[in-house]
Amino acid sequence: MKTRIKEFRARHNLTQDALALKVGVRRETIVFLEKGKYNPSLKLAYDIAQIFKMKIEDVFLFADK
Amino acid sequence: MAKNKSKLLITSIITLLLIGGIIIGFTGLETFRGLNLIILILIIAFAIIAFTKAFKKDREIKKGFPAEDEMSNLIKYKAGYHSFMASMYMWLFIFLLKDKFPDTETMLGGGILLSGLISFIITFFVKRNFNENPN
């Protein structure tokens, strides 16, 4: 699963640390999310989308099979 | 960042020397030969690793980050499962070779240390290769 977290972070001028603090996770989790190595829980995905004022499906890109 | 790392390194070396000095002071140098020396080195290495991890975690908590989150817990559960399975085989192996050990204490202590080592190595590899979307 790909994400646009890095893009939105840049748009909102947020570091990985700052975003991690806002959503209540460790910085490492944000790093793994941006690399597409980790699938977040629904709550975390929602919290991140809320920070960027976007919908979940705009931030997290699900590939069609 | 570099300043913190060198501070940590210096503190770790001092801790190592202190622990080593205390142990040698109480038991004498002649005790540390062969297997005893390896066990002592492993104990000190674990102490340093545990101290370093605790120090890093404490710093992160002070910055406002959580001690654990959903991803770190998931990694812990995966690593824990694999460590448990590997340790079971390790103990079976030790049991089969029990006659090779000089005494029960050495066998048990070595087994406990090896369990710790296995856990550390497996956690390292689980974290490094963690990828829920390999394609």
N, CA and C atoms of all chains as a GROMACS GRO file, in nm:
protein
  600
    1MET      N    1   0.083  -0.120   0.000
    1MET     CA    2   0.000   0.000   0.000
    1MET      C    3   0.087   0.125   0.000
    2LYS      N    4   0.060   0.212  -0.096
    2LYS     CA    5   0.138   0.336  -0.103
    2LYS      C    6   0.066   0.445  -0.025
    3THR      N    7   0.144   0.543   0.018
    3THR     CA    8   0.083   0.655   0.089
    3THR      C    9   0.136   0.787   0.034
    4ARG      N   10   0.060   0.891   0.061
    4ARG     CA   11   0.102   1.025   0.020
    4ARG      C   12   0.137   1.108   0.144
    5ILE      N   13   0.175   1.040   0.248
    5ILE     CA   14   0.203   1.108   0.375
    5ILE      C   15   0.316   1.209   0.358
    6LYS      N   16   0.421   1.167   0.288
    6LYS     CA   17   0.538   1.256   0.272
    6LYS      C   18   0.497   1.385   0.198
    7GLU      N   19   0.413   1.365   0.097
    7GLU     CA   20   0.368   1.480   0.017
    7GLU      C   21   0.287   1.577   0.102
    8PHE      N   22   0.194   1.521   0.179
    8PHE     CA   23   0.108   1.606   0.262
    8PHE      C   24   0.184   1.668   0.379
    9ARG      N   25   0.283   1.595   0.426
    9ARG     CA   26   0.368   1.649   0.534
    9ARG      C   27   0.439   1.774   0.487
   10ALA      N   28   0.492   1.764   0.365
   10ALA     CA   29   0.565   1.879   0.308
   10ALA      C   30   0.469   1.996   0.289
   11ARG      N   31   0.348   1.964   0.245
   11ARG     CA   32   0.248   2.070   0.220
   11ARG      C   33   0.212   2.143   0.350
   12HIS      N   34   0.204   2.065   0.458
   12HIS     CA   35   0.168   2.124   0.587
   12HIS      C   36   0.289   2.161   0.670
   13ASN      N   37   0.406   2.147   0.611
   13ASN     CA   38   0.530   2.185   0.680
   13ASN      C   39   0.549   2.109   0.812
   14LEU      N   40   0.529   1.981   0.804
   14LEU     CA   41   0.541   1.897   0.924
   14LEU      C   42   0.659   1.801   0.909
   15THR      N   43   0.739   1.790   1.015
   15THR     CA   44   0.845   1.688   1.015
   15THR      C   45   0.782   1.555   1.055
   16GLN      N   46   0.860   1.449   1.039
   16GLN     CA   47   0.811   1.317   1.080
   16GLN      C   48   0.784   1.315   1.231
   17ASP      N   49   0.876   1.379   1.304
   17ASP     CA   50   0.860   1.388   1.450
   17ASP      C   51   0.730   1.459   1.487
   18ALA      N   52   0.706   1.571   1.422
   18ALA     CA   53   0.587   1.652   1.454
   18ALA      C   54   0.460   1.574   1.425
   19LEU      N   55   0.456   1.506   1.309
   19LEU     CA   56   0.338   1.428   1.274
   19LEU      C   57   0.319   1.314   1.372
   20ALA      N   58   0.430   1.248   1.408
   20ALA     CA   59   0.422   1.136   1.503
   20ALA      C   60   0.366   1.184   1.637
   21LEU      N   61   0.410   1.300   1.682
   21LEU     CA   62   0.361   1.355   1.810
   21LEU      C   63   0.212   1.386   1.801
   22LYS      N   64   0.170   1.440   1.687
   22LYS     CA   65   0.030   1.480   1.671
   22LYS      C   66  -0.064   1.358   1.675
   23VAL      N   67  -0.021   1.247   1.613
   23VAL     CA   68  -0.109   1.130   1.608
   23VAL      C   69  -0.080   1.029   1.720
   24GLY      N   70   0.023   1.057   1.799
   24GLY     CA   71   0.049   0.973   1.917
   24GLY      C   72   0.119   0.842   1.887
   25VAL      N   73   0.209   0.844   1.790
   25VAL     CA   74   0.289   0.724   1.761
   25VAL      C   75   0.436   0.761   1.763
   26ARG      N   76   0.522   0.659   1.749
   26ARG     CA   77   0.664   0.683   1.744
   26ARG      C   78   0.704   0.726   1.603
   27ARG      N   79   0.816   0.796   1.594
   27ARG     CA   80   0.863   0.846   1.465
   27ARG      C   81   0.887   0.731   1.367
   28GLU      N   82   0.936   0.623   1.420
   28GLU     CA   83   0.962   0.503   1.341
   28GLU      C   84   0.839   0.456   1.263
   29THR      N   85   0.724   0.467   1.326
   29THR     CA   86   0.598   0.425   1.264
   29THR      C   87   0.568   0.511   1.142
   30ILE      N   88   0.592   0.640   1.153
   30ILE     CA   89   0.571   0.730   1.040
   30ILE      C   90   0.667   0.694   0.926
   31VAL      N   91   0.791   0.663   0.962
   31VAL     CA   92   0.891   0.624   0.862
   31VAL      C   93   0.845   0.500   0.786
   32PHE      N   94   0.798   0.399   0.860
   32PHE     CA   95   0.752   0.275   0.797
   32PHE      C   96   0.627   0.298   0.713
   33LEU      N   97   0.540   0.386   0.761
   33LEU     CA   98   0.419   0.417   0.684
   33LEU      C   99   0.456   0.481   0.551
   34GLU      N  100   0.548   0.576   0.554
   34GLU     CA  101   0.588   0.646   0.431
   34GLU      C  102   0.654   0.550   0.333
   35LYS      N  103   0.725   0.452   0.384
   35LYS     CA  104   0.791   0.354   0.296
   35LYS      C  105   0.692   0.248   0.248
   36GLY      N  106   0.571   0.250   0.302
   36GLY     CA  107   0.471   0.152   0.261
   36GLY      C  108   0.493   0.015   0.321
   37LYS      N  109   0.569   0.010   0.430
   37LYS     CA  110   0.602  -0.120   0.490
   37LYS      C  111   0.503  -0.159   0.599
   38TYR      N  112   0.420  -0.065   0.642
   38TYR     CA  113   0.329  -0.093   0.752
   38TYR      C  114   0.188  -0.048   0.716
   39ASN      N  115   0.090  -0.135   0.748
   39ASN     CA  116  -0.050  -0.098   0.727
   39ASN      C  117  -0.107  -0.049   0.858
   40PRO      N  118  -0.146   0.078   0.866
   40PRO     CA  119  -0.191   0.132   0.995
   40PRO      C  120  -0.328   0.078   1.031
   41SER      N  121  -0.360   0.092   1.159
   41SER     CA  122  -0.496   0.059   1.203
   41SER      C  123  -0.590   0.166   1.146
   42LEU      N  124  -0.718   0.137   1.149
   42LEU     CA  125  -0.817   0.231   1.095
   42LEU      C  126  -0.810   0.364   1.170
   43LYS      N  127  -0.794   0.354   1.301
   43LYS     CA  128  -0.790   0.475   1.384
   43LYS      C  129  -0.670   0.562   1.348
   44LEU      N  130  -0.554   0.498   1.332
   44LEU     CA  131  -0.433   0.574   1.299
   44LEU      C  132  -0.446   0.638   1.161
   45ALA      N  133  -0.499   0.560   1.065
   45ALA     CA  134  -0.519   0.612   0.930
   45ALA      C  135  -0.613   0.733   0.934
   46TYR      N  136  -0.718   0.721   1.013
   46TYR     CA  137  -0.815   0.830   1.026
   46TYR      C  138  -0.751   0.953   1.089
   47ASP      N  139  -0.672   0.930   1.197
   47ASP     CA  140  -0.607   1.042   1.267
   47ASP      C  141  -0.512   1.116   1.174
   48ILE      N  142  -0.437   1.040   1.095
   48ILE     CA  143  -0.342   1.102   1.002
   48ILE      C  144  -0.417   1.183   0.896
   49ALA      N  145  -0.523   1.124   0.843
   49ALA     CA  146  -0.603   1.193   0.741
   49ALA      C  147  -0.662   1.321   0.799
   50GLN      N  148  -0.704   1.316   0.924
   50GLN     CA  149  -0.763   1.435   0.988
   50GLN      C  150  -0.662   1.547   1.002
   51ILE      N  151  -0.535   1.511   1.032
   51ILE     CA  152  -0.428   1.612   1.046
   51ILE      C  153  -0.414   1.688   0.914
   52PHE      N  154  -0.420   1.612   0.803
   52PHE     CA  155  -0.403   1.672   0.672
   52PHE      C  156  -0.534   1.726   0.614
   53LYS      N  157  -0.642   1.711   0.688
   53LYS     CA  158  -0.776   1.754   0.645
   53LYS      C  159  -0.814   1.689   0.511
   54MET      N  160  -0.782   1.561   0.500
   54MET     CA  161  -0.811   1.484   0.378
   54MET      C  162  -0.890   1.359   0.417
   55LYS      N  163  -0.939   1.289   0.314
   55LYS     CA  164  -1.003   1.159   0.338
   55LYS      C  165  -0.895   1.052   0.345
   56ILE      N  166  -0.930   0.941   0.410
   56ILE     CA  167  -0.833   0.831   0.426
   56ILE      C  168  -0.783   0.784   0.289
   57GLU      N  169  -0.878   0.767   0.196
   57GLU     CA  170  -0.839   0.713   0.064
   57GLU      C  171  -0.756   0.812  -0.018
   58ASP      N  172  -0.751   0.936   0.024
   58ASP     CA  173  -0.664   1.033  -0.045
   58ASP      C  174  -0.521   1.024   0.007
   59VAL      N  175  -0.507   0.980   0.131
   59VAL     CA  176  -0.374   0.971   0.193
   59VAL      C  177  -0.314   0.831   0.170
   60PHE      N  178  -0.398   0.729   0.182
   60PHE     CA  179  -0.351   0.590   0.167
   60PHE      C  180  -0.408   0.534   0.037
   61LEU      N  181  -0.320   0.494  -0.053
   61LEU     CA  182  -0.362   0.450  -0.186
   61LEU      C  183  -0.367   0.298  -0.191
   62PHE      N  184  -0.489   0.246  -0.206
   62PHE     CA  185  -0.507   0.102  -0.211
   62PHE      C  186  -0.501   0.060  -0.357
   63ALA      N  187  -0.412  -0.040  -0.383
   63ALA     CA  188  -0.397  -0.087  -0.521
   63ALA      C  189  -0.513  -0.179  -0.556
   64ASP      N  190  -0.568  -0.163  -0.676
   64ASP     CA  191  -0.675  -0.252  -0.722
   64ASP      C  192  -0.614  -0.383  -0.766
   65LYS      N  193  -0.674  -0.495  -0.722
   65LYS     CA  194  -0.620  -0.627  -0.762
   65LYS      C  195  -0.685  -0.676  -0.889
   66MET      N  196   2.304   1.539   1.752
   66MET     CA  197   2.285   1.393   1.748
   66MET      C  198   2.419   1.320   1.772
   67ALA      N  199   2.526   1.367   1.705
   67ALA     CA  200   2.657   1.304   1.719
   67ALA      C  201   2.708   1.319   1.862
   68LYS      N  202   2.678   1.436   1.922
   68LYS     CA  203   2.721   1.463   2.059
   68LYS      C  204   2.655   1.363   2.155
   69ASN      N  205   2.524   1.339   2.134
   69ASN     CA  206   2.452   1.245   2.220
   69ASN      C  207   2.506   1.104   2.206
   70LYS      N  208   2.542   1.066   2.083
   70LYS     CA  209   2.591   0.930   2.059
   70LYS      C  210   2.725   0.912   2.128
   71SER      N  211   2.812   1.012   2.121
   71SER     CA  212   2.943   0.995   2.186
   71SER      C  213   2.928   0.995   2.338
   72LYS      N  214   2.830   1.073   2.387
   72LYS     CA  215   2.803   1.073   2.533
   72LYS      C  216   2.762   0.934   2.577
   73LEU      N  217   2.673   0.876   2.495
   73LEU     CA  218   2.621   0.741   2.524
   73LEU      C  219   2.733   0.638   2.520
   74LEU      N  220   2.821   0.652   2.421
   74LEU     CA  221   2.932   0.557   2.406
   74LEU      C  222   3.025   0.566   2.526
   75ILE      N  223   3.056   0.688   2.567
   75ILE     CA  224   3.147   0.707   2.680
   75ILE      C  225   3.084   0.650   2.808
   76THR      N  226   2.954   0.680   2.828
   76THR     CA  227   2.884   0.629   2.947
   76THR      C  228   2.884   0.476   2.947
   77SER      N  229   2.862   0.418   2.829
   77SER     CA  230   2.857   0.272   2.818
   77SER      C  231   2.993   0.211   2.851
   78ILE      N  232   3.099   0.272   2.801
   78ILE     CA  233   3.234   0.219   2.827
   78ILE      C  234   3.266   0.228   2.976
   79ILE      N  235   3.231   0.342   3.036
   79ILE     CA  236   3.258   0.359   3.180
   79ILE      C  237   3.180   0.256   3.261
   80THR      N  238   3.053   0.235   3.221
   80THR     CA  239   2.968   0.134   3.290
   80THR      C  240   3.031  -0.003   3.278
   81LEU      N  241   3.076  -0.036   3.157
   81LEU     CA  242   3.140  -0.166   3.132
   81LEU      C  243   3.262  -0.184   3.220
   82LEU      N  244   3.345  -0.083   3.224
   82LEU     CA  245   3.468  -0.093   3.304
   82LEU      C  246   3.435  -0.105   3.454
   83LEU      N  247   3.332  -0.032   3.496
   83LEU     CA  248   3.292  -0.035   3.636
   83LEU      C  249   3.241  -0.174   3.676
   84ILE      N  250   3.150  -0.226   3.593
   84ILE     CA  251   3.094  -0.359   3.622
   84ILE      C  252   3.205  -0.464   3.619
   85GLY      N  253   3.288  -0.459   3.515
   85GLY     CA  254   3.397  -0.554   3.502
   85GLY      C  255   3.492  -0.545   3.619
   86GLY      N  256   3.526  -0.423   3.660
   86GLY     CA  257   3.616  -0.403   3.772
   86GLY      C  258   3.560  -0.458   3.903
   87ILE      N  259   3.431  -0.435   3.926
   87ILE     CA  260   3.366  -0.483   4.049
   87ILE      C  261   3.367  -0.636   4.054
   88ILE      N  262   3.331  -0.695   3.940
   88ILE     CA  263   3.325  -0.842   3.934
   88ILE      C  264   3.464  -0.902   3.956
   89ILE      N  265   3.563  -0.847   3.885
   89ILE     CA  266   3.700  -0.899   3.899
   89ILE      C  267   3.751  -0.876   4.040
   90GLY      N  268   3.717  -0.761   4.098
   90GLY     CA  269   3.759  -0.730   4.234
   90GLY      C  270   3.708  -0.831   4.335
   91PHE      N  271   3.586  -0.878   4.317
   91PHE     CA  272   3.527  -0.973   4.411
   91PHE      C  273   3.572  -1.116   4.386
   92THR      N  274   3.590  -1.151   4.260
   92THR     CA  275   3.616  -1.293   4.230
   92THR      C  276   3.760  -1.324   4.194
   93GLY      N  277   3.835  -1.226   4.148
   93GLY     CA  278   3.974  -1.252   4.108
   93GLY      C  279   3.984  -1.291   3.962
   94LEU      N  280   4.097  -1.256   3.900
   94LEU     CA  281   4.115  -1.276   3.756
   94LEU      C  282   4.119  -1.424   3.715
   95GLU      N  283   4.169  -1.510   3.804
   95GLU     CA  284   4.187  -1.650   3.765
   95GLU      C  285   4.054  -1.723   3.740
   96THR      N  286   3.944  -1.664   3.792
   96THR     CA  287   3.812  -1.727   3.769
   96THR      C  288   3.770  -1.720   3.622
   97PHE      N  289   3.821  -1.616   3.552
   97PHE     CA  290   3.770  -1.591   3.417
   97PHE      C  291   3.852  -1.658   3.310
   98ARG      N  292   3.819  -1.782   3.286
   98ARG     CA  293   3.882  -1.857   3.178
   98ARG      C  294   3.775  -1.928   3.098
   99GLY      N  295   3.797  -1.942   2.970
   99GLY     CA  296   3.710  -2.023   2.886
   99GLY      C  297   3.566  -1.979   2.889
  100LEU      N  298   3.478  -2.072   2.927
  100LEU     CA  299   3.333  -2.049   2.925
  100LEU      C  300   3.294  -1.935   3.018
  101ASN      N  301   3.356  -1.927   3.136
  101ASN     CA  302   3.324  -1.820   3.232
  101ASN      C  303   3.348  -1.683   3.172
  102LEU      N  304   3.455  -1.671   3.096
  102LEU     CA  305   3.488  -1.543   3.033
  102LEU      C  306   3.383  -1.506   2.930
  103ILE      N  307   3.341  -1.605   2.850
  103ILE     CA  308   3.238  -1.579   2.747
  103ILE      C  309   3.108  -1.536   2.814
  104ILE      N  310   3.072  -1.605   2.922
  104ILE     CA  311   2.948  -1.572   2.993
  104ILE      C  312   2.956  -1.430   3.049
  105LEU      N  313   3.071  -1.396   3.107
  105LEU     CA  314   3.087  -1.262   3.164
  105LEU      C  315   3.074  -1.156   3.056
  106ILE      N  316   3.137  -1.179   2.942
  106ILE     CA  317   3.130  -1.082   2.831
  106ILE      C  318   2.986  -1.066   2.785
  107LEU      N  319   2.914  -1.178   2.775
  107LEU     CA  320   2.773  -1.171   2.731
  107LEU      C  321   2.689  -1.092   2.832
  108ILE      N  322   2.711  -1.116   2.960
  108ILE     CA  323   2.634  -1.046   3.064
  108ILE      C  324   2.657  -0.896   3.054
  109ILE      N  325   2.784  -0.859   3.039
  109ILE     CA  326   2.817  -0.716   3.031
  109ILE      C  327   2.758  -0.654   2.904
  110ALA      N  328   2.768  -0.729   2.793
  110ALA     CA  329   2.712  -0.680   2.666
  110ALA      C  330   2.562  -0.656   2.680
  111PHE      N  331   2.491  -0.751   2.743
  111PHE     CA  332   2.347  -0.735   2.763
  111PHE      C  333   2.316  -0.616   2.852
  112ALA      N  334   2.398  -0.598   2.955
  112ALA     CA  335   2.377  -0.485   3.046
  112ALA      C  336   2.390  -0.353   2.971
  113ILE      N  337   2.490  -0.345   2.885
  113ILE     CA  338   2.512  -0.222   2.808
  113ILE      C  339   2.397  -0.198   2.710
  114ILE      N  340   2.355  -0.306   2.642
  114ILE     CA  341   2.245  -0.293   2.545
  114ILE      C  342   2.118  -0.249   2.617
  115ALA      N  343   2.089  -0.311   2.730
  115ALA     CA  344   1.968  -0.276   2.806
  115ALA      C  345   1.975  -0.130   2.852
  116PHE      N  346   2.091  -0.089   2.898
  116PHE     CA  347   2.109   0.048   2.945
  116PHE      C  348   2.089   0.147   2.830
  117THR      N  349   2.149   0.116   2.717
  117THR     CA  350   2.139   0.203   2.599
  117THR      C  351   1.994   0.217   2.554
  118LYS      N  352   1.923   0.103   2.550
  118LYS     CA  353   1.782   0.105   2.507
  118LYS      C  354   1.698   0.187   2.603
  119ALA      N  355   1.722   0.167   2.733
  119ALA     CA  356   1.644   0.239   2.834
  119ALA      C  357   1.671   0.389   2.824
  120PHE      N  358   1.796   0.425   2.800
  120PHE     CA  359   1.835   0.564   2.787
  120PHE      C  360   1.766   0.630   2.667
  121LYS      N  361   1.768   0.558   2.553
  121LYS     CA  362   1.705   0.611   2.431
  121LYS      C  363   1.554   0.627   2.451
  122LYS      N  364   1.493   0.526   2.512
  122LYS     CA  365   1.348   0.527   2.532
  122LYS      C  366   1.309   0.642   2.626
  123ASP      N  367   1.388   0.660   2.728
  123ASP     CA  368   1.361   0.767   2.824
  123ASP      C  369   1.366   0.903   2.756
  124ARG      N  370   1.465   0.919   2.666
  124ARG     CA  371   1.478   1.045   2.593
  124ARG      C  372   1.357   1.069   2.504
  125GLU      N  373   1.310   0.964   2.438
  125GLU     CA  374   1.193   0.976   2.350
  125GLU      C  375   1.068   1.010   2.430
  126ILE      N  376   1.052   0.948   2.546
  126ILE     CA  377   0.935   0.975   2.629
  126ILE      C  378   0.937   1.120   2.676
  127LYS      N  379   1.055   1.170   2.709
  127LYS     CA  380   1.067   1.309   2.753
  127LYS      C  381   1.030   1.406   2.642
  128LYS      N  382   1.054   1.363   2.516
  128LYS     CA  383   1.017   1.449   2.402
  128LYS      C  384   0.867   1.446   2.377
  129GLY      N  385   0.798   1.348   2.435
  129GLY     CA  386   0.653   1.341   2.419
  129GLY      C  387   0.606   1.223   2.337
  130PHE      N  388   0.698   1.140   2.291
  130PHE     CA  389   0.660   1.024   2.213
  130PHE      C  390   0.613   0.913   2.306
  131PRO      N  391   0.522   0.825   2.259
  131PRO     CA  392   0.480   0.714   2.344
  131PRO      C  393   0.591   0.610   2.356
  132ALA      N  394   0.591   0.538   2.466
  132ALA     CA  395   0.693   0.433   2.486
  132ALA      C  396   0.672   0.320   2.384
  133GLU      N  397   0.546   0.287   2.360
  133GLU     CA  398   0.513   0.184   2.263
  133GLU      C  399   0.397   0.234   2.178
  134ASP      N  400   0.388   0.183   2.058
  134ASP     CA  401   0.270   0.213   1.977
  134ASP      C  402   0.229   0.087   1.902
  135GLU      N  403   0.130   0.099   1.814
  135GLU     CA  404   0.075  -0.021   1.751
  135GLU      C  405   0.179  -0.097   1.669
  136MET      N  406   0.269  -0.025   1.602
  136MET     CA  407   0.367  -0.094   1.520
  136MET      C  408   0.475  -0.161   1.604
  137SER      N  409   0.521  -0.090   1.706
  137SER     CA  410   0.627  -0.149   1.790
  137SER      C  411   0.573  -0.271   1.865
  138ASN      N  412   0.446  -0.266   1.904
  138ASN     CA  413   0.385  -0.383   1.970
  138ASN      C  414   0.374  -0.500   1.873
  139LEU      N  415   0.339  -0.472   1.749
  139LEU     CA  416   0.327  -0.578   1.649
  139LEU      C  417   0.462  -0.645   1.625
  140ILE      N  418   0.565  -0.564   1.614
  140ILE     CA  419   0.701  -0.616   1.596
  140ILE      C  420   0.741  -0.702   1.717
  141LYS      N  421   0.704  -0.652   1.836
  141LYS     CA  422   0.735  -0.726   1.959
  141LYS      C  423   0.666  -0.863   1.961
  142TYR      N  424   0.539  -0.866   1.922
  142TYR     CA  425   0.464  -0.992   1.923
  142TYR      C  426   0.525  -1.092   1.824
  143LYS      N  427   0.559  -1.042   1.704
  143LYS     CA  428   0.618  -1.131   1.601
  143LYS      C  429   0.752  -1.184   1.649
  144ALA      N  430   0.837  -1.092   1.697
  144ALA     CA  431   0.970  -1.131   1.743
  144ALA      C  432   0.958  -1.225   1.863
  145GLY      N  433   0.863  -1.198   1.950
  145GLY     CA  434   0.840  -1.281   2.069
  145GLY      C  435   0.804  -1.423   2.032
  146TYR      N  436   0.717  -1.436   1.933
  146TYR     CA  437   0.675  -1.569   1.889
  146TYR      C  438   0.795  -1.647   1.835
  147HIS      N  439   0.870  -1.585   1.744
  147HIS     CA  440   0.985  -1.653   1.684
  147HIS      C  441   1.093  -1.683   1.787
  148SER      N  442   1.113  -1.590   1.881
  148SER     CA  443   1.212  -1.611   1.987
  148SER      C  444   1.172  -1.730   2.074
  149PHE      N  445   1.044  -1.738   2.106
  149PHE     CA  446   0.995  -1.849   2.189
  149PHE      C  447   1.021  -1.982   2.120
  150MET      N  448   0.985  -1.990   1.993
  150MET     CA  449   1.004  -2.115   1.918
  150MET      C  450   1.152  -2.152   1.911
  151ALA      N  451   1.237  -2.052   1.880
  151ALA     CA  452   1.381  -2.078   1.869
  151ALA      C  453   1.438  -2.120   2.005
  152SER      N  454   1.393  -2.056   2.111
  152SER     CA  455   1.442  -2.089   2.246
  152SER      C  456   1.404  -2.230   2.287
  153MET      N  457   1.284  -2.273   2.245
  153MET     CA  458   1.240  -2.411   2.277
  153MET      C  459   1.338  -2.512   2.218
  154TYR      N  460   1.376  -2.491   2.092
  154TYR     CA  461   1.471  -2.581   2.027
  154TYR      C  462   1.608  -2.570   2.092
  155MET      N  463   1.643  -2.448   2.133
  155MET     CA  464   1.771  -2.428   2.198
  155MET      C  465   1.779  -2.506   2.329
  156TRP      N  466   1.672  -2.500   2.408
  156TRP     CA  467   1.669  -2.572   2.536
  156TRP      C  468   1.670  -2.724   2.513
  157LEU      N  469   1.604  -2.767   2.408
  157LEU     CA  470   1.606  -2.911   2.375
  157LEU      C  471   1.747  -2.955   2.342
  158PHE      N  472   1.816  -2.873   2.266
  158PHE     CA  473   1.955  -2.898   2.228
  158PHE      C  474   2.044  -2.903   2.352
  159ILE      N  475   2.024  -2.807   2.443
  159ILE     CA  476   2.102  -2.804   2.568
  159ILE      C  477   2.074  -2.929   2.650
  160PHE      N  478   1.948  -2.968   2.656
  160PHE     CA  479   1.910  -3.088   2.732
  160PHE      C  480   1.978  -3.212   2.675
  161LEU      N  481   1.984  -3.221   2.542
  161LEU     CA  482   2.048  -3.337   2.480
  161LEU      C  483   2.198  -3.340   2.507
  162LEU      N  484   2.256  -3.221   2.523
  162LEU     CA  485   2.401  -3.213   2.547
  162LEU      C  486   2.434  -3.186   2.693
  163LYS      N  487   2.343  -3.217   2.784
  163LYS     CA  488   2.361  -3.179   2.926
  163LYS      C  489   2.487  -3.237   2.990
  164ASP      N  490   2.532  -3.350   2.940
  164ASP     CA  491   2.653  -3.413   2.998
  164ASP      C  492   2.780  -3.333   2.965
  165LYS      N  493   2.774  -3.248   2.865
  165LYS     CA  494   2.891  -3.170   2.825
  165LYS      C  495   2.918  -3.052   2.918
  166PHE      N  496   2.818  -3.016   3.000
  166PHE     CA  497   2.833  -2.900   3.088
  166PHE      C  498   2.895  -2.944   3.220
  167PRO      N  499   2.985  -2.860   3.278
  167PRO     CA  500   3.052  -2.897   3.404
  167PRO      C  501   2.953  -2.910   3.520
  168ASP      N  502   2.852  -2.821   3.524
  168ASP     CA  503   2.752  -2.828   3.630
  168ASP      C  504   2.619  -2.770   3.584
  169THR      N  505   2.516  -2.790   3.668
  169THR     CA  506   2.381  -2.747   3.630
  169THR      C  507   2.371  -2.595   3.620
  170GLU      N  508   2.442  -2.526   3.713
  170GLU     CA  509   2.434  -2.379   3.713
  170GLU      C  510   2.484  -2.321   3.581
  171THR      N  511   2.596  -2.375   3.532
  171THR     CA  512   2.652  -2.327   3.405
  171THR      C  513   2.555  -2.355   3.291
  172MET      N  514   2.493  -2.474   3.294
  172MET     CA  515   2.398  -2.510   3.189
  172MET      C  516   2.278  -2.414   3.189
  173LEU      N  517   2.223  -2.391   3.308
  173LEU     CA  518   2.105  -2.304   3.317
  173LEU      C  519   2.140  -2.159   3.283
  174GLY      N  520   2.251  -2.112   3.341
  174GLY     CA  521   2.292  -1.974   3.314
  174GLY      C  522   2.322  -1.952   3.168
  175GLY      N  523   2.392  -2.047   3.107
  175GLY     CA  524   2.422  -2.037   2.965
  175GLY      C  525   2.295  -2.039   2.881
  176GLY      N  526   2.199  -2.124   2.919
  176GLY     CA  527   2.073  -2.132   2.848
  176GLY      C  528   1.994  -2.002   2.855
  177ILE      N  529   1.993  -1.943   2.976
  177ILE     CA  530   1.921  -1.815   2.993
  177ILE      C  531   1.986  -1.706   2.908
  178LEU      N  532   2.118  -1.702   2.911
  178LEU     CA  533   2.189  -1.602   2.830
  178LEU      C  534   2.165  -1.623   2.681
  179LEU      N  535   2.168  -1.747   2.640
  179LEU     CA  536   2.144  -1.777   2.497
  179LEU      C  537   2.002  -1.738   2.457
  180SER      N  538   1.907  -1.758   2.548
  180SER     CA  539   1.768  -1.716   2.520
  180SER      C  540   1.764  -1.566   2.495
  181GLY      N  541   1.836  -1.492   2.579
  181GLY     CA  542   1.842  -1.346   2.563
  181GLY      C  543   1.906  -1.309   2.431
  182LEU      N  544   2.013  -1.377   2.398
  182LEU     CA  545   2.084  -1.350   2.272
  182LEU      C  546   1.994  -1.381   2.152
  183ILE      N  547   1.926  -1.494   2.157
  183ILE     CA  548   1.833  -1.533   2.050
  183ILE      C  549   1.725  -1.426   2.034
  184SER      N  550   1.670  -1.383   2.146
  184SER     CA  551   1.564  -1.282   2.144
  184SER      C  552   1.614  -1.153   2.080
  185PHE      N  553   1.733  -1.111   2.118
  185PHE     CA  554   1.792  -0.988   2.063
  185PHE      C  555   1.813  -0.999   1.913
  186ILE      N  556   1.870  -1.112   1.869
  186ILE     CA  557   1.900  -1.130   1.727
  186ILE      C  558   1.771  -1.136   1.645
  187ILE      N  559   1.673  -1.211   1.696
  187ILE     CA  560   1.546  -1.226   1.622
  187ILE      C  561   1.473  -1.092   1.614
  188THR      N  562   1.471  -1.017   1.724
  188THR     CA  563   1.406  -0.886   1.723
  188THR      C  564   1.472  -0.795   1.621
  189PHE      N  565   1.605  -0.800   1.613
  189PHE     CA  566   1.679  -0.720   1.516
  189PHE      C  567   1.636  -0.754   1.373
  190PHE      N  568   1.630  -0.884   1.342
  190PHE     CA  569   1.596  -0.924   1.205
  190PHE      C  570   1.449  -0.901   1.172
  191VAL      N  571   1.361  -0.920   1.269
  191VAL     CA  572   1.218  -0.895   1.246
  191VAL      C  573   1.198  -0.746   1.212
  192LYS      N  574   1.265  -0.660   1.288
  192LYS     CA  575   1.251  -0.515   1.265
  192LYS      C  576   1.308  -0.477   1.128
  193ARG      N  577   1.425  -0.534   1.098
  193ARG     CA  578   1.492  -0.499   0.973
  193ARG      C  579   1.414  -0.543   0.851
  194ASN      N  580   1.352  -0.661   0.860
  194ASN     CA  581   1.280  -0.714   0.745
  194ASN      C  582   1.129  -0.690   0.752
  195PHE      N  583   1.085  -0.608   0.847
  195PHE     CA  584   0.943  -0.585   0.865
  195PHE      C  585   0.885  -0.515   0.743
  196ASN      N  586   0.791  -0.585   0.679
  196ASN     CA  587   0.729  -0.527   0.560
  196ASN      C  588   0.597  -0.599   0.538
  197GLU      N  589   0.487  -0.530   0.566
  197GLU     CA  590   0.355  -0.593   0.548
  197GLU      C  591   0.312  -0.593   0.404
  198ASN      N  592   0.388  -0.523   0.319
  198ASN     CA  593   0.352  -0.516   0.177
  198ASN      C  594   0.475  -0.549   0.092
  199PRO      N  595   0.519  -0.675   0.092
  199PRO     CA  596   0.643  -0.709   0.024
  199PRO      C  597   0.639  -0.689  -0.126
  200ASN      N  598   0.519  -0.687  -0.185
  200ASN     CA  599   0.512  -0.666  -0.330
  200ASN      C  600   0.502  -0.518  -0.356
   0.00000   0.00000   0.00000
